[in-house]
Amino acid sequence: MTKFYLYQTNAPFDEKAFGNALDSLGSPYDWTVLSSTEGYLVADENFLMGLGNLVMPLHDDLRVIITFLCAHARGPLEQKALRQAVAYFPNQALYLTDVLMKEFSFGDYSSLPLLSAEFKGVPHELMLTAGTFLRCGLNATLASENLIIHRNTFNYRLSRFIERTGLDIRDYHNALLLEVYFQLGSHR
């Protein structure tokens, strides 16, 4: 499963040294530079673990404060969360839901409209399918039984939800993001 790893630093840095450090992780990635202090990587879901171990050496070697944010997409919600992550979690690699939970713990729900926008226009039966999948502990068989639909119908609907939203909720962190939406965003 592909993830976006957005990053931001407090100052420009040596891109060659940054690239060499990333290469040392031994995992394939695509790197896009947006500015001298921002960019993103596209890699598999395991890449964050390596980044987490690399943050402090990058901080020391490049002499910058750097924060990585792992997300399923690179849109307005993720850009806002990256700015918050820099403030809340300097020199860390974390998930989008970590930032949202921190923001909400301060009583700041300003990201909820952006989160809600991610699911606007998704048909009711797809949202129902995804929600049932979450409530059934990501167990597709149990979810299809609870919805009283054939397992193939369930799989088709789940695939359509994933295609429509770009959010593969078979991944824990993506499922958690959808659960945050169900608990907070869908009621506002």
Secondary structure as UniProt FT lines:
FT   STRAND          2..9
FT   HELIX           15..23
FT   TURN            24..25
FT   STRAND          30..33
FT   STRAND          38..44
FT   TURN            45..46
FT   HELIX           47..62
FT   STRAND          66..71
FT   HELIX           76..88
FT   TURN            90..91
FT   STRAND          93..95
FT   HELIX           96..105
FT   TURN            106..107
FT   TURN            110..111
FT   HELIX           112..117
FT   TURN            118..121
FT   HELIX           124..135
FT   TURN            136..138
FT   HELIX           140..147
FT   HELIX           151..165
FT   TURN            169..170
FT   HELIX           172..183
FT   HELIX           185..187
//
